[in-house]
Amino acid sequence: QVQLEESGGGLVQAGGSLRLSCVVSGNIIINRMGWYRQAPGKQRELVADITSGGNTNYADSVKGRCTISRDNAKKTVYLQMSDLKPEDTAVYYCALRHVSGYVYWGQGTQVTVSS
C-alpha cells in the first residue's frame, strides 16, 4: 500500500520560511513528485514538481521563493518556502505520479501565513 505523509506545515508570519517534507512508503517506482496547494474556495493548483531526474517546474507565483528537491533513496520530496505571503495560506498536498500515470495524494498539511 502506497502512502504519502506530509509534515512541516504551520503558522508563520509574513516574510518567514517553512520547509515541507513528504515521505513515500510502499513498494512503488516513483516518477514525478510535486506539491500542490488549495486555498479556501479555490481550486487545487500546482506549486512545484520535480522529475526523477531532478528537472523542476514552478508556478509563477512562487518562483524565486520556493525550492523543490527530492531524495530518491529516502523516497522524500521537500519544499523549501521563503518570503512567505498571506496569499500562500493553503493546505499543501504532496503528489506522486506513478510510471503508469496514476497519481497518489497525501492528506495535506496546513500552511498559514499571518500578515
VEXLONU-467576 format. One record per residue (C-alpha): residue number from 1; residue in three letters; x, y, z. Coordinates in Angstrom, 2 decimals. Layout:
BEGIN
LOBA  pos  code     east    north       up
LOBA  NUM   ALA        X        Y        Z
...
***
This chain:
BEGIN
LOBA  pos  code     east    north       up
LOBA    1   GLN     0.00     0.00     0.00
LOBA    2   VAL     1.38     3.37    -1.02
LOBA    3   GLN     1.13     6.24     1.41
LOBA    4   LEU     2.37     9.80     1.36
LOBA    5   GLU     2.92    11.59     4.65
LOBA    6   GLU     3.45    15.32     4.70
LOBA    7   SER     4.94    17.32     7.54
LOBA    8   GLY     6.32    20.77     8.19
LOBA    9   GLY     3.25    22.95     7.88
LOBA   10   GLY     2.28    25.50    10.48
LOBA   11   LEU     1.69    29.13    11.29
LOBA   12   VAL     4.31    31.65    10.22
LOBA   13   GLN     4.49    35.40     9.89
LOBA   14   ALA     4.75    37.06     6.51
LOBA   15   GLY     8.33    37.01     5.33
LOBA   16   GLY     9.05    33.80     7.19
LOBA   17   SER    10.07    30.38     5.95
LOBA   18   LEU     8.87    26.83     6.15
LOBA   19   ARG    10.16    23.51     4.89
LOBA   20   LEU     7.63    20.88     3.94
LOBA   21   SER     8.55    17.21     3.70
LOBA   22   CYS     6.75    14.30     2.12
LOBA   23   VAL     7.78    10.72     2.75
LOBA   24   VAL     6.56     7.94     0.49
LOBA   25   SER     6.03     4.49     1.91
LOBA   26   GLY     5.28     1.33    -0.01
LOBA   27   ASN     6.84    -0.54    -2.84
LOBA   28   ILE     6.50     1.81    -5.78
LOBA   29   ILE     8.52     3.19    -8.65
LOBA   30   ILE     8.43     6.94    -8.37
LOBA   31   ASN     8.26     9.16   -11.38
LOBA   32   ARG     7.31    12.79   -10.97
LOBA   33   MET     6.62    14.20    -7.50
LOBA   34   GLY     5.16    17.53    -6.64
LOBA   35   TRP     3.48    19.90    -4.26
LOBA   36   TYR     0.04    21.34    -4.81
LOBA   37   ARG    -1.99    23.70    -2.67
LOBA   38   GLN    -5.62    24.54    -2.19
LOBA   39   ALA    -6.84    27.70    -0.53
LOBA   40   PRO   -10.42    28.02     0.76
LOBA   41   GLY   -12.83    28.50    -2.10
LOBA   42   LYS   -10.17    27.94    -4.73
LOBA   43   GLN    -9.12    25.07    -6.93
LOBA   44   ARG    -6.09    22.97    -6.17
LOBA   45   GLU    -3.09    24.33    -8.01
LOBA   46   LEU     0.43    23.19    -8.73
LOBA   47   VAL     3.14    24.82    -6.63
LOBA   48   ALA     6.15    22.90    -7.92
LOBA   49   ASP     7.10    19.50    -9.21
LOBA   50   ILE    10.26    17.56    -9.89
LOBA   51   THR    11.05    14.63   -12.14
LOBA   52   SER    13.03    11.57   -11.16
LOBA   53   GLY    15.97    13.16   -12.96
LOBA   54   GLY    15.73    16.35   -10.97
LOBA   55   ASN    14.11    18.67   -13.51
LOBA   56   THR    11.89    21.19   -11.74
LOBA   57   ASN     8.86    23.26   -12.58
LOBA   58   TYR     7.37    26.11   -10.53
LOBA   59   ALA     4.20    28.13   -10.50
LOBA   60   ASP     4.88    31.74   -11.42
LOBA   61   SER     3.52    32.84    -8.04
LOBA   62   VAL     6.28    31.05    -6.14
LOBA   63   LYS     9.27    31.33    -8.47
LOBA   64   GLY    12.26    32.66    -6.60
LOBA   65   ARG    10.66    31.92    -3.24
LOBA   66   CYS    10.32    28.14    -3.29
LOBA   67   THR    12.70    25.31    -3.97
LOBA   68   ILE    11.62    21.73    -4.53
LOBA   69   SER    14.07    18.90    -4.04
LOBA   70   ARG    14.00    15.16    -3.59
LOBA   71   ASP    15.99    12.37    -2.03
LOBA   72   ASN    15.25     9.27    -4.07
LOBA   73   ALA    16.97     6.96    -1.62
LOBA   74   LYS    14.75     8.23     1.17
LOBA   75   LYS    11.67     8.49    -1.07
LOBA   76   THR    11.23    12.01     0.19
LOBA   77   VAL    10.41    15.28    -1.51
LOBA   78   TYR    10.90    18.67     0.09
LOBA   79   LEU     9.52    22.13    -0.48
LOBA   80   GLN    11.55    24.97     0.97
LOBA   81   MET     9.45    28.11     1.08
LOBA   82   SER    10.76    31.54     1.96
LOBA   83   ASP     9.46    35.10     1.98
LOBA   84   LEU     6.02    33.67     2.63
LOBA   85   LYS     2.99    35.85     1.97
LOBA   86   PRO    -0.56    35.71     3.33
LOBA   87   GLU    -1.71    34.56    -0.11
LOBA   88   ASP     0.41    31.44     0.34
LOBA   89   THR    -2.02    30.30     3.02
LOBA   90   ALA    -3.48    26.97     1.93
LOBA   91   VAL    -3.47    23.26     2.51
LOBA   92   TYR    -0.40    21.86     0.80
LOBA   93   TYR    -0.59    18.41    -0.73
LOBA   94   CYS     2.16    16.11    -1.82
LOBA   95   ALA     1.57    14.21    -5.05
LOBA   96   LEU     3.35    11.22    -6.53
LOBA   97   ARG     2.91    10.25   -10.15
LOBA   98   HIS     3.47     6.57   -10.77
LOBA   99   VAL     5.05     5.48   -14.05
LOBA  100   SER     1.59     4.23   -15.04
LOBA  101   GLY     0.27     7.76   -14.78
LOBA  102   TYR    -1.75     7.20   -11.63
LOBA  103   VAL    -1.38     9.95    -9.04
LOBA  104   TYR    -1.21     9.33    -5.33
LOBA  105   TRP    -2.03    12.13    -2.90
LOBA  106   GLY    -1.11    12.85     0.67
LOBA  107   GLN    -3.58    14.06     3.28
LOBA  108   GLY    -2.27    17.60     3.21
LOBA  109   THR    -0.61    19.93     5.66
LOBA  110   GLN    -1.90    23.37     6.58
LOBA  111   VAL     0.26    26.41     5.96
LOBA  112   THR    -0.99    29.67     7.43
LOBA  113   VAL     0.83    32.94     6.85
LOBA  114   SER    -0.18    35.86     9.03
LOBA  115   SER     0.24    39.45     7.94
***
